[in-house]
Amino acid sequence: MENTTPLTMPADAKLSFDKFREEVLSDYRIACISREASLLARKEVLTGKAKFGIFGDGKEIAQVAMAKFFQPGDFRSGYYRDQTFHFAIGQSTVDHFFSQLYADPDINNDPNNAGRQMVSHFCTPLTDENGEWLDLANRRNTASDMAPTAAQMPRSLGLAYASRLFRRVPELKELKGLSDNGNEVCFCTIGDASTSEGHFWETVNAAGVLQVPLAIFVWDDGYGISVPKKYQTTKGSISEALSGLQKQENTNGLHIYKVKGWDYAGMCETFDEGLRIAREQHVPVLFHVEEITQPQGHSTSGSHERYKTQERLAWEREWDGLKKMREWILENSLSDEDEIEQIERQAKKDVKESKDNAWQKYLTPIKKQVEKTTDLLNTMANSLPEEGAALKKIVSQLTLNREPLRRDIMKALYEAIAIAGKNDAAFWTKDYYKDLQAENKELYNTKLYNEGAKSALRVPEVKAVFPKEVQQINGYEVLNKYFDELFSHNKKVIAFGEDLGNIGDVNQGFSGLQAKHGEDRIFDTGIRELTIMGQGIGLALRGLRPIAEIQYLDYLLYGLQPLSDDVASLHYRTYGQQSCPLIVRSRGHRLEGIWHSGSPMGMIVNSLRGLYVCVPRNMVQAVGMYNTLLKGNDPAIIIECLNGYRLKEKLPSNLLEMTVPLGKPEVIREGTDITIVSYGSVLRIIQEAATGLEKYNISCEIIDVQTLLPFDTDHMIVESLKKTSRILFVDEDVPGGAAAYMFNHVMEQQQGYKYLDVAPRTVTGKAHRPAYGSDGDYFSKPNVEEIETAIKEMMAE
């Protein structure tokens, strides 16, 4: 392996040699700065100033080369090795890098995540303080990084697919702030070992089918932590394994390039060619960047000397990218030894200054809190002689802590307040403790959802309006008429999923709409739920309003990971700087059979905190929920009733205007003896049971919660319970699923236990999946007789 790529200059180069030389040395300077940041950051972890570190050392040269071709409008969708790239494009500073390392919660010090993610997780704002989309077409954008391996792949497909839509859909061309005619490329980075994940393969296949401007950079350092790539990848090479997807004349597919991670000039030339093709022709490209080194090993958790041979370690030292770029610069007379050494010395100096600066910015507010705390506790100690020694001990422990955390201050205040008891001398200490609780809540526990103008919770209710001569039609026809009007009036809405386009979805909600509104706005996908979610995420991040369909709720598991790790945490982990207004449409609940009758609501509400979970009982209600969500920036899942599409419903005259408020239950049957709480399809079973109980003079009040996230924000259910003194939660989920979730909210959080005359109960589905057939449905999920029996027993107590 030799560094054979010579310095070449294109004949029509606009830069003079001096400017070219300046640019090369600037790239080397950035690479040196990034390496020094990695080296110092590791020391900060090992000395205890930071918790954990995972860095981009060894990948510096590839990333300064890649950064040259990142243009306004482009998106980076990567992972935690890309610090050099962010330094190179000027989006993050070394100060920001160390502020992240220290988990500084001040958004001014860590403008990427406000300390909510570990080091080297970057992002750029996508919306302003009012939730309006920024001018993304004229900014260089980064989708918020994630640590789960290959988790960046699905959304990368969507980010690139958006460019295809902006170029092809006439209605979108006027959205100049979101795209420049689809000329944007998504730069996706991934470690070689992570290409073994299914996320990678599904994304690459989908990108090859769809032909989108996705550029994948595979950083190949030969290992997945300690496991060599021969155990990771067929043929030990991801480019070889993917060779069957290579685009040929008159085929789809992708272009595959192999480059050396130490070959600066070679990478610049290859990246230039591949990215130009991706940008102009919307063909995906993959750059397999081989022979990258990892000077400090995988992370601060261990040493790579444990699993690499001495021969491998010696090779890595010899073929380190910085060393090879240095040699190349000198061989091509772009600099001399003195100038290079000056660059290297200055890099060390600058990084140390940035590190010290970031540490001081992190410590300063904490030290101020320590100072105020000790003043308060000393004053208390002087006022409480008997407790003085104990209070002085707390002060001593706090002041001797050279590197205190906010939690140390809170623990000290709590302990002091406990010692003082109800004594008035603790008044100001208690007051300060409350102030810090509020301050820390803002720093660490806010912005799971939008809280401003684009909060879906702020959308006012607009009730459905029915004309005098109301038309009764099938539920799926209600949806069909709604979607037709929606696509006619909102050009940002895109819908897609399995069988959604040509046949109009398996339940006909989109029947005939692809022909009317175009196959680029309403379209079919392959059977690939993971990347259907990824397409939706990417489109939403780029300012569109995707409705991404999971054909049956049971199949949500295939797409759950990006919804949980990416969508649900996005607004929180970016401190509100990024929103993903994705609507996931699915159908489930009551039907027959193990695979098409699921109600895994407990799984959903506990893994998707950060999404809203809407569970409409009919299609008119679903329409109102779609409208509500489309007025905000929050993501959600709407679960339509699979057995409700052919039930008759009244057709509202205000389909586009009606809204259903989130978190507001609806009393669908008034009663005085017992409150029954549920949602979705099982409400029809409950209503039948309530009618049957009338002959026993039992009056049932039935409440449809409408949404599980949020849940009964005004405590309407407790108001019903005050009247009836009895409550039953009915749910098709397994025991301990959504019924337990509702039970906890009403009994504990809303303190409904105060109003009970008898013990509350739940009636749920069985622990197993529903058996097939009508009898299977009857014996697997709540039935009329089971509900009636439970209520009779409660009334007899």
VOKE-889733 format. One line per 10 residues: number of its first residue (from 1); their letters; for each residue x, y, z of C-alpha. Coordinates in Angstrom, 1 decimal, padded with zeros to 4 digits, m for minus. Example, Ala and Ser with C-alpha at 12.3 -4.5 7.8 and 13.67 -1.06 7.14 Angstrom:
2
1) as) 012.3,m004.5,007.8  013.7,m001.1,007.1
//
This chain:
797
1) menttpltmp) 000.0,000.0,000.0  001.6,003.2,m001.2  000.6,006.8,m001.2  000.6,007.0,m005.0  m002.0,009.7,m005.8  m000.1,012.7,m007.2  m001.2,016.3,m006.8  m003.2,017.1,m009.9  m004.8,020.4,m010.9  m007.6,020.6,m013.4
11) adaklsfdkf) m006.8,022.8,m016.4  m009.7,025.1,m015.8  m009.0,025.5,m012.1  m010.2,028.9,m010.8  m007.9,028.9,m007.8  m004.4,030.1,m008.1  m001.7,027.7,m006.8  m001.3,029.9,m003.7  m005.0,029.7,m002.9  m005.0,025.9,m003.6
21) reevlsdyri) m002.0,025.6,m001.3  m003.8,027.7,001.4  m006.9,025.5,001.1  m004.9,022.3,001.5  m003.0,023.6,004.5  m006.3,024.8,006.0  m007.7,021.2,005.7  m004.5,019.9,007.4  m004.9,022.4,010.1  m008.5,021.3,010.8
31) acisreasll) m007.4,017.7,010.8  m004.7,018.4,013.3  m007.2,020.4,015.5  m009.7,017.5,015.4  m007.1,014.9,016.3  m005.8,017.0,019.2  m009.5,017.4,020.4  m009.9,013.6,020.3  m006.6,013.1,022.3  m007.5,015.7,024.9
41) arkevltgka) m011.1,014.6,025.2  m010.0,011.1,026.0  m007.8,012.4,028.8  m010.8,014.4,030.2  m012.8,011.2,030.4  m010.1,009.2,032.0  m009.4,011.8,034.6  m013.1,011.9,035.5  m014.2,015.3,034.1  m016.5,013.7,031.5
51) kfgifgdgke) m018.5,010.5,031.6  m017.7,008.8,028.2  m016.0,009.6,024.9  m016.2,008.3,021.4  m014.3,010.3,018.8  m013.5,010.7,015.1  m009.7,010.2,015.3  m008.4,008.4,012.2  m011.2,009.7,010.0  m010.0,013.3,009.8
61) iaqvamakff) m008.6,013.3,006.2  m011.6,011.6,004.7  m013.9,014.1,006.4  m012.1,017.3,005.4  m012.2,016.0,001.8  m015.9,015.2,002.1  m016.7,018.6,003.6  m015.5,020.4,000.5  m018.5,019.2,m001.5  m021.2,019.9,001.2
71) qpgdfrsgyy) m023.3,022.7,m000.2  m026.2,024.9,001.1  m029.4,022.8,001.2  m027.6,019.6,001.7  m028.2,017.4,004.8  m025.8,015.4,006.8  m027.2,012.4,008.5  m024.5,010.6,010.4  m023.2,009.3,013.7  m020.7,010.0,016.4
81) rdqtfhfaig) m017.5,009.9,014.4  m018.0,013.1,012.3  m016.5,015.9,014.5  m013.9,016.8,011.8  m016.6,017.3,009.2  m018.4,019.7,011.5  m015.3,021.6,012.3  m014.5,021.8,008.5  m017.9,023.3,007.5  m017.7,025.7,010.4
91) qstvdhffsq) m020.9,024.4,012.0  m019.3,023.5,015.4  m016.3,024.8,017.2  m013.9,023.0,019.5  m015.4,024.9,022.4  m018.8,023.4,021.4  m017.2,019.9,021.2  m015.8,020.1,024.8  m019.1,021.6,026.1  m020.8,018.5,024.7
101) lyadpdinnd) m018.2,016.3,026.4  m018.9,018.0,029.7  m022.7,017.8,029.2  m023.1,021.5,029.6  m026.9,022.2,029.6  m026.5,025.8,028.5  m027.7,025.9,024.8  m025.3,028.8,024.2  m022.4,026.6,025.1  m023.6,023.5,023.4
111) pnnagrqmvs) m025.8,024.8,020.6  m026.3,021.3,019.3  m028.1,019.6,022.1  m027.8,021.7,025.3  m025.9,018.8,027.0  m028.6,016.3,026.3  m026.5,014.0,024.1  m022.9,012.9,024.4  m020.0,014.3,022.6  m020.0,014.4,018.7
121) hfctpltden) m023.7,014.4,018.3  m024.5,017.3,016.1  m027.6,019.1,014.8  m028.6,022.4,013.2  m031.9,024.2,013.9  m034.6,023.4,011.4  m037.3,025.7,012.7  m037.4,029.1,014.3  m038.7,029.9,017.8  m042.3,029.9,016.5
131) gewldlanrr) m041.9,026.5,014.8  m041.8,027.9,011.3  m039.4,026.2,008.9  m036.1,028.0,008.3  m034.7,028.7,004.9  m033.2,025.2,004.6  m032.4,025.5,000.9  m029.7,028.1,001.8  m028.3,026.5,004.9  m026.1,023.5,005.5
141) ntasdmapta) m028.2,021.1,007.6  m027.5,018.3,010.0  m030.2,015.9,011.2  m029.6,015.2,014.9  m027.2,012.4,015.4  m028.1,009.1,017.1  m025.9,006.5,018.7  m027.8,003.2,017.9  m025.8,001.5,015.1  m027.2,002.2,011.6
151) aqmprslgla) m030.1,004.2,013.1  m029.2,007.1,010.8  m029.8,005.0,007.6  m033.7,005.0,007.4  m034.1,008.7,007.8  m031.3,009.3,005.3  m033.4,007.7,002.7  m036.2,010.1,003.4  m033.9,013.1,003.4  m032.7,012.2,000.0
161) yasrlfrrvp) m036.2,011.2,m001.3  m037.4,014.7,m000.4  m035.0,016.1,m003.1  m036.6,013.8,m005.7  m040.1,015.1,m004.7  m039.0,018.7,m004.8  m037.7,018.2,m008.3  m040.7,016.2,m009.6  m043.8,017.5,m007.9  m045.0,020.8,m009.5
171) elkelkglsd) m046.9,021.9,m006.4  m043.7,021.8,m004.4  m041.5,023.9,m006.7  m042.8,027.2,m005.2  m041.4,026.2,m001.7  m038.1,027.9,m002.4  m037.1,028.0,001.2  m037.2,024.2,001.5  m035.4,023.2,m001.7  m033.6,024.5,m004.8
181) ngnevcfcti) m035.3,022.2,m007.4  m034.2,019.1,m005.6  m030.5,019.8,m006.0  m029.7,018.7,m002.4  m027.7,015.6,m001.5  m028.0,013.7,001.8  m024.5,012.9,003.1  m024.9,009.7,005.2  m021.9,008.4,007.2  m021.7,005.0,008.8
191) gdastseghf) m019.0,002.7,010.3  m018.2,m000.3,008.3  m019.3,m002.8,011.0  m022.7,m001.2,011.2  m023.3,m002.1,007.6  m024.1,m005.5,009.0  m027.4,m004.1,010.4  m030.6,m004.7,008.5  m031.2,m000.9,008.6  m028.3,m000.5,006.2
201) wetvnaagvl) m029.4,m003.2,003.7  m033.0,m002.1,003.6  m032.0,001.5,003.1  m029.5,000.7,000.3  m032.0,m001.5,m001.5  m034.7,001.1,m001.3  m032.3,003.9,m002.4  m031.3,001.8,m005.4  m035.0,001.2,m006.4  m036.1,004.8,m005.8
211) qvplaifvwd) m033.0,006.5,m007.4  m032.5,009.3,m004.9  m029.5,011.6,m004.2  m028.1,009.7,m001.2  m024.3,009.6,m000.7  m023.2,007.0,001.8  m019.7,007.3,003.2  m018.6,004.0,004.9  m015.7,004.6,007.3  m013.8,001.2,007.2
221) dgygisvpkk) m011.3,000.9,010.0  m011.4,m002.9,009.9  m013.2,m003.6,013.1  m016.6,m003.5,014.9  m015.3,m002.6,018.3  m013.1,m005.8,018.8  m014.6,m007.9,016.0  m012.7,m007.9,012.7  m014.7,m007.3,009.5  m014.1,m010.8,008.2
231) yqttkgsise) m016.7,m011.8,010.8  m019.0,m008.9,009.9  m019.3,m008.8,006.2  m019.5,m011.3,003.3  m016.1,m011.3,001.5  m014.8,m009.0,004.2  m015.8,m006.0,002.1  m019.0,m004.0,001.9  m018.3,m002.8,m001.6  m017.7,m006.3,m002.8
241) alsglqkqen) m020.8,m007.5,m001.0  m022.9,m004.8,m002.7  m021.5,m005.3,m006.1  m024.7,m006.8,m007.4  m026.4,m003.4,m006.8  m023.9,m001.5,m009.0  m025.9,000.6,m011.5  m025.5,m000.4,m015.1  m026.8,001.2,m018.2  m030.6,001.1,m018.3
251) tnglhiykvk) m030.8,m000.3,m014.8  m031.4,001.3,m011.4  m029.0,000.7,m008.5  m026.1,002.8,m007.1  m022.6,003.8,m008.0  m019.9,002.2,m005.8  m016.5,003.8,m005.3  m013.5,002.5,m003.3  m011.0,005.0,m001.9  m008.2,005.0,000.7
261) gwdyagmcet) m008.9,006.9,003.8  m005.3,008.3,003.9  m005.4,009.5,000.2  m006.4,013.1,000.5  m006.1,014.0,m003.2  m007.7,010.7,m004.4  m010.7,011.2,m002.1  m011.2,014.8,m003.3  m011.3,013.6,m006.9  m013.6,010.6,m006.3
271) fdeglriare) m016.0,012.5,m004.0  m016.2,015.3,m006.5  m017.3,012.9,m009.3  m019.7,010.8,m007.2  m021.4,013.7,m005.5  m021.8,015.5,m008.9  m023.6,012.4,m010.2  m025.8,012.1,m007.1  m026.7,015.8,m007.3  m027.4,016.1,m011.0
281) qhvpvlfhve) m028.8,012.7,m011.8  m030.4,011.6,m008.5  m028.4,008.4,m008.4  m027.3,007.1,m005.0  m023.6,006.6,m004.5  m021.6,004.7,m001.9  m018.0,005.5,m001.0  m016.2,002.6,000.6  m013.4,004.5,002.5  m010.9,001.8,003.3
291) eitqpqghst) m007.7,001.7,005.4  m008.9,004.2,007.9  m007.1,003.9,011.3  m008.5,004.3,014.8  m005.6,005.6,016.9  m007.4,005.5,020.3  m009.5,002.5,019.7  m013.3,002.4,019.7  m014.1,004.5,022.7  m012.9,005.4,026.2
301) sgsheryktq) m014.4,002.2,027.5  m011.3,000.2,026.7  m008.1,m000.2,024.9  m007.7,m001.5,021.3  m004.3,m003.1,022.4  m006.4,m005.9,023.8  m007.6,m007.1,020.5  m005.2,m005.8,017.8  m002.0,m007.5,017.0  001.3,m005.6,017.2
311) erlawerewd) 001.6,m005.9,013.5  m001.8,m004.2,013.0  m001.0,m001.5,015.5  002.3,m000.8,013.7  000.5,m000.6,010.4  m002.0,001.9,011.8  000.8,004.1,013.0  002.5,004.0,009.6  m000.7,004.6,007.6  m002.3,007.2,009.9
321) glkkmrewil) m004.1,009.7,007.7  m002.5,012.7,009.3  001.0,011.2,008.7  000.2,010.4,005.1  m001.3,013.8,004.3  001.7,015.5,005.9  004.0,013.4,003.7  001.9,014.3,000.6  002.1,018.0,001.4  005.9,017.9,001.7
331) enslsdedei) 006.4,015.7,m001.4  004.3,018.1,m003.5  006.2,021.2,m002.1  003.0,022.7,m000.7  004.8,023.5,002.5  008.0,022.9,004.4  008.8,021.2,007.7  008.9,024.4,009.7  005.4,025.6,008.5  003.9,022.2,009.1
341) eqierqakkd) 005.3,022.0,012.6  004.0,025.5,013.3  000.5,024.3,012.3  000.7,021.3,014.5  001.9,023.4,017.5  m000.8,026.0,017.0  m003.4,023.2,016.8  m002.3,021.9,020.2  m002.4,025.3,021.7  m005.8,026.3,020.3
351) vkeskdnawq) m007.5,023.0,021.4  m006.1,023.3,024.9  m007.5,026.9,025.1  m010.9,025.8,023.8  m011.0,022.9,026.3  m010.1,025.2,029.2  m012.6,027.8,028.1  m015.4,025.2,027.8  m014.6,023.8,031.2  m014.8,027.2,032.8
361) kyltpikkqv) m018.1,028.0,031.1  m019.5,024.7,032.4  m018.2,025.2,036.0  m019.1,028.9,036.4  m022.8,028.7,037.0  m022.3,025.6,039.2  m019.8,027.4,041.4  m022.2,030.3,041.8  m024.8,027.8,043.0  m022.3,026.3,045.4
371) ekttdllntm) m021.5,029.7,046.7  m025.1,030.7,047.3  m025.8,027.3,048.9  m023.0,027.5,051.3  m024.0,031.0,052.3  m027.5,029.9,053.0  m026.4,026.8,054.9  m023.9,028.8,057.0  m026.6,031.2,057.9  m028.9,028.3,058.9
381) anslpeegaa) m026.1,026.8,061.0  m025.7,030.1,062.9  m029.5,030.2,063.5  m029.8,026.6,064.6  m027.0,025.8,067.1  m028.1,022.3,067.8  m028.1,021.4,064.1  m025.1,023.6,063.4  m022.5,020.8,063.3  m024.4,018.7,060.9
391) lkkivsqltl) m025.1,021.7,058.6  m021.4,022.7,058.7  m020.4,019.2,057.7  m022.6,019.5,054.6  m021.0,022.8,053.8  m017.6,021.3,054.2  m018.3,018.4,051.9  m019.7,020.6,049.2  m016.9,023.2,049.3  m014.2,020.4,049.2
401) nreplrrdim) m015.7,019.0,046.1  m013.4,020.4,043.4  m015.7,019.4,040.5  m019.2,019.6,041.9  m022.3,018.7,039.8  m025.7,020.2,040.0  m027.0,017.1,041.7  m024.4,017.5,044.5  m025.9,020.9,045.2  m029.5,019.5,045.2
411) kalyeaiaia) m028.5,016.7,047.6  m026.8,019.1,050.0  m029.9,021.4,050.0  m032.2,018.5,050.5  m030.2,017.1,053.4  m030.0,020.5,055.1  m033.7,021.1,054.7  m034.4,017.7,056.2  m032.2,018.6,059.2  m033.9,021.9,059.8
421) gkndaafwtk) m037.4,020.4,059.6  m040.1,023.0,060.0  m037.9,025.6,061.5  m038.3,029.1,060.0  m034.5,029.4,059.6  m034.8,027.1,056.5  m037.2,029.4,054.7  m034.7,030.9,052.2  m033.0,027.6,051.7  m036.3,026.0,050.8
431) dyykdlqaen) m037.0,028.9,048.5  m033.7,028.5,046.7  m034.2,024.7,046.5  m037.5,025.3,044.7  m035.9,027.8,042.4  m033.2,025.3,041.4  m035.8,022.5,041.0  m037.6,024.7,038.4  m034.3,025.7,036.7  m033.1,022.1,036.5
441) kelyntklyn) m036.5,021.0,035.2  m036.1,023.5,032.3  m032.6,022.2,031.6  m033.3,018.5,031.7  m037.0,017.7,031.5  m038.6,020.0,028.9  m039.3,020.0,025.2  m040.4,016.4,024.7  m043.1,018.0,022.5  m043.5,021.4,021.0
451) egaksalrvp) m044.5,023.8,023.6  m045.1,027.0,021.6  m047.3,028.0,018.7  m046.9,024.7,016.9  m048.0,022.6,019.8  m050.8,020.2,018.7  m052.3,020.7,022.2  m053.0,024.3,021.3  m055.3,023.5,018.4  m058.8,024.5,019.4
461) evkavfpkev) m061.7,022.0,018.9  m063.9,022.5,015.9  m066.9,020.1,016.0  m068.1,018.2,013.0  m071.0,019.9,011.2  m073.7,017.8,009.6  m076.1,019.1,007.0  m079.9,018.7,007.4  m079.9,016.0,004.7  m077.0,014.2,006.2
471) qqingyevln) m075.4,011.5,004.0  m074.6,008.1,005.6  m071.6,006.4,004.0  m069.1,003.7,004.8  m066.2,004.7,007.1  m063.6,004.3,004.3  m065.6,006.6,002.1  m065.4,009.3,004.8  m061.6,009.0,004.8  m061.5,008.9,001.0
481) kyfdelfshn) m063.5,012.1,000.7  m061.3,013.7,003.3  m058.0,012.8,001.8  m059.2,014.0,m001.6  m060.0,017.4,m000.1  m056.8,017.4,001.9  m054.5,016.8,m001.1  m056.3,019.4,m003.1  m055.7,022.1,m000.4  m052.4,021.2,001.2
491) kkviafgedl) m049.6,020.8,m001.2  m047.1,019.7,001.5  m049.0,016.5,002.3  m047.5,013.3,000.9  m048.9,009.8,001.6  m047.2,006.4,001.0  m047.1,002.8,002.1  m047.7,m000.7,001.0  m050.6,m000.9,m001.5  m051.5,002.7,m000.8
501) gnigdvnqgf) m051.0,004.0,m004.3  m052.4,002.0,m007.2  m055.2,000.3,m005.3  m055.8,003.1,m002.8  m054.8,001.0,000.3  m056.2,m002.3,001.4  m059.2,m000.7,002.9  m059.8,001.9,000.1  m059.2,005.1,002.0  m057.1,006.4,m000.9
511) sglqakhged) m059.1,004.7,m003.7  m058.7,006.6,m006.9  m056.6,009.4,m005.4  m053.3,008.5,m006.9  m054.7,009.0,m010.4  m056.1,012.4,m009.3  m053.2,013.8,m007.3  m050.2,012.1,m008.9  m048.0,009.1,m008.2  m045.4,011.3,m006.6
521) rifdtgirel) m047.7,012.5,m003.8  m049.6,009.2,m003.2  m047.5,006.1,m003.9  m046.7,002.5,m003.2  m043.6,001.3,m001.4  m041.9,m002.0,m001.1  m042.6,m004.3,001.9  m040.1,m002.5,004.2  m041.7,m000.9,007.2  m038.4,000.3,008.6
531) timgqgigla) m037.6,002.5,005.7  m041.2,003.6,005.2  m040.8,005.1,008.6  m037.4,006.5,007.4  m038.9,008.0,004.4  m041.5,009.7,006.5  m038.9,011.0,009.0  m036.7,012.5,006.3  m039.6,014.2,004.5  m040.9,015.7,007.8
541) lrglrpiaei) m037.4,017.0,008.6  m037.4,018.8,005.3  m040.6,020.6,005.9  m043.1,018.4,004.2  m046.1,016.7,005.9  m045.9,013.0,005.3  m048.5,010.4,006.2  m046.6,007.1,006.3  m048.7,004.0,006.5  m048.0,000.8,008.4
551) qyldyllygl) m050.5,m001.5,006.8  m051.4,m003.4,010.0  m050.6,m002.3,013.5  m048.9,m005.7,014.2  m046.2,m004.7,011.6  m045.3,m001.6,013.6  m042.5,m003.6,015.3  m040.6,m003.5,012.0  m040.5,000.2,012.1  m040.5,000.8,015.8
561) qplsddvasl) m036.8,001.5,016.3  m036.6,004.7,014.3  m039.9,005.9,015.8  m038.6,005.3,019.3  m035.0,006.3,019.1  m035.2,009.1,016.5  m038.7,010.6,016.2  m039.9,010.3,019.8  m036.7,011.8,021.2  m035.9,014.3,018.5
571) hyrtygqqsc) m037.5,017.5,019.9  m036.2,016.7,023.4  m032.6,015.8,022.4  m032.2,018.9,020.2  m033.7,021.2,022.9  m036.6,022.0,020.6  m034.5,023.0,017.6  m035.7,020.1,015.4  m039.3,018.8,014.9  m040.5,015.8,013.0
581) plivrsrghr) m044.2,016.3,012.1  m044.6,012.8,010.8  m048.1,011.1,011.0  m048.0,007.3,011.0  m051.2,005.9,009.8  m052.1,002.3,010.8  m055.1,000.1,011.6  m055.6,m002.5,014.2  m057.7,m003.7,017.2  m060.6,m006.0,016.7
591) legiwhsgsp) m060.4,m008.7,014.0  m059.6,m012.3,013.8  m056.2,m013.9,013.9  m052.8,m013.7,015.5  m051.1,m011.3,013.0  m053.9,m008.8,012.0  m055.8,m008.1,015.2  m053.2,m006.5,017.4  m053.6,m003.9,020.0  m050.1,m003.6,021.5
601) mgmivnslrg) m050.9,m000.2,023.0  m048.8,m000.7,026.2  m045.8,m001.2,024.0  m046.6,001.8,021.9  m047.3,004.3,024.7  m044.2,003.3,026.6  m041.8,003.2,023.7  m043.1,006.3,021.8  m043.1,009.0,024.5  m042.6,012.0,022.3
611) lyvcvprnmv) m045.3,011.0,019.8  m049.0,011.5,020.2  m051.0,008.3,020.1  m054.5,008.7,018.7  m057.0,005.9,018.9  m060.2,007.0,017.1  m063.3,004.8,017.4  m064.6,005.8,014.0  m063.4,007.5,010.8  m065.0,010.9,011.4
621) qavgmyntll) m063.1,011.1,014.6  m059.9,010.1,012.8  m060.4,012.9,010.3  m060.6,015.4,013.1  m057.3,014.0,014.5  m055.5,014.3,011.2  m056.6,017.9,011.0  m055.4,018.7,014.5  m052.0,017.1,013.9  m051.5,018.9,010.6
631) kgndpaiiie) m051.8,022.2,012.4  m048.9,021.4,014.7  m045.3,020.2,014.4  m045.6,017.1,016.6  m045.3,013.5,015.4  m048.1,011.1,016.0  m049.6,007.7,015.2  m053.2,007.4,014.3  m054.6,003.8,014.7  m057.8,003.4,012.7
641) clngyrlkek) m060.3,000.6,013.6  m059.6,m002.3,011.2  m063.2,m003.5,011.5  m064.8,m000.1,011.1  m064.2,000.8,007.4  m067.5,m000.6,006.3  m069.7,000.7,009.1  m072.0,003.5,008.2  m071.1,007.0,009.4  m072.6,010.5,008.9
651) lpsnllemtv) m070.5,012.6,006.5  m069.6,016.0,008.0  m069.8,019.1,005.7  m066.6,020.6,007.2  m064.1,017.8,006.7  m061.1,020.1,006.4  m062.0,022.3,009.3  m063.2,019.9,012.0  m060.6,019.1,014.7  m060.5,016.7,017.7
661) plgkpevire) m058.6,018.1,020.7  m055.8,015.8,021.9  m056.0,014.6,025.5  m059.7,015.3,025.8  m061.9,012.3,026.4  m065.5,012.2,025.2  m068.5,010.8,027.1  m070.3,008.8,024.5  m073.0,007.4,026.9  m074.0,009.1,030.1
671) gtditivsyg) m074.8,007.0,033.2  m074.8,007.1,037.0  m073.7,003.7,038.4  m070.4,002.9,036.8  m067.7,004.6,034.6  m066.3,002.5,031.8  m063.1,003.8,030.2  m061.8,002.5,026.9  m061.1,003.5,023.2  m061.2,002.2,019.7
681) svlriiqeaa) m063.2,m000.9,018.4  m064.0,m002.4,021.8  m066.2,000.6,022.6  m068.9,m001.1,020.4  m068.7,m004.2,022.5  m069.0,m002.0,025.6  m072.0,m000.2,024.3  m073.7,m003.5,023.6  m072.9,m004.6,027.2  m074.3,m001.3,028.6
691) tglekynisc) m077.5,m001.8,026.7  m077.8,m005.3,028.0  m077.3,m004.1,031.6  m080.2,m001.7,031.4  m082.6,m004.5,032.1  m080.8,m004.9,035.5  m081.3,m001.2,036.2  m077.5,m000.6,035.9  m076.7,002.7,034.3  m073.2,002.8,032.6
701) eiidvqtllp) m071.3,005.9,031.7  m068.9,005.2,028.8  m065.9,007.4,028.2  m063.8,007.3,025.0  m060.3,008.5,025.9  m059.7,009.4,022.2  m055.9,009.7,022.7  m053.6,007.7,025.0  m050.8,010.2,024.6  m051.8,012.7,025.9
711) fdtdhmives) m054.2,011.2,028.3  m057.2,013.0,029.9  m055.4,016.3,030.5  m058.4,017.9,032.2  m059.2,014.9,034.5  m062.6,014.4,033.0  m062.6,010.7,034.0  m062.3,011.6,037.7  m065.2,013.9,037.4  m067.3,011.0,036.1
721) lkktsrilfv) m065.9,008.8,038.9  m067.1,011.3,041.5  m070.6,010.7,040.2  m070.5,006.9,039.8  m068.0,005.8,042.5  m067.1,002.7,040.4  m064.7,002.4,037.4  m063.9,m000.3,034.9  m061.1,m000.1,032.4  m061.6,m002.2,029.2
731) dedvpggaaa) m058.8,m002.8,026.8  m057.9,m005.2,024.0  m054.2,m005.1,024.9  m052.6,m007.8,027.0  m053.1,m007.7,030.8  m050.9,m004.9,032.2  m050.8,m003.1,028.9  m052.9,000.0,028.1  m055.4,m000.8,030.8  m052.7,m000.6,033.4
741) ymfnhvmeqq) m051.5,002.6,031.8  m055.0,004.2,032.1  m055.5,002.7,035.6  m052.3,004.4,036.7  m053.2,007.8,035.3  m056.7,007.8,036.9  m056.0,006.1,040.2  m052.6,007.5,041.1  m051.9,010.6,039.0  m055.5,011.9,039.2
751) qgykyldvap) m056.1,010.5,042.7  m059.3,008.8,041.6  m059.0,006.3,044.4  m060.5,008.9,046.7  m063.9,008.5,045.1  m064.2,004.7,045.0  m066.9,002.6,046.7  m065.6,m000.7,045.3  m062.2,m001.8,043.9  m061.5,m000.6,040.4
761) rtvtgkahrp) m061.1,m003.3,037.8  m059.8,m004.1,034.3  m061.1,m006.3,031.6  m058.4,m007.0,029.0  m057.4,m009.3,026.2  m055.6,m012.5,027.2  m051.9,m012.7,027.5  m051.6,m014.6,024.2  m052.2,m013.3,020.7  m055.8,m013.6,019.5
771) aygsdgdyfs) m056.7,m017.0,018.2  m058.0,m017.2,014.6  m061.7,m017.2,013.7  m064.8,m015.8,015.4  m064.5,m018.1,018.4  m060.8,m017.2,018.7  m061.8,m013.5,018.8  m064.5,m014.1,021.4  m062.3,m016.0,023.8  m059.1,m013.9,023.3
781) kpnveeieta) m060.5,m010.4,023.7  m063.1,m008.8,025.9  m066.6,m009.9,025.0  m070.0,m008.6,026.0  m070.7,m011.3,028.6  m067.3,m010.9,030.3  m067.9,m007.1,030.6  m071.5,m007.6,031.9  m070.3,m010.1,034.5  m067.5,m007.8,035.8
791) ikemmae) m070.0,m004.9,036.1  m072.6,m007.0,037.9  m070.0,m008.2,040.4  m068.9,m004.7,041.1  m072.5,m003.5,041.6  m073.1,m006.4,044.0  m070.2,m005.4,046.3
//
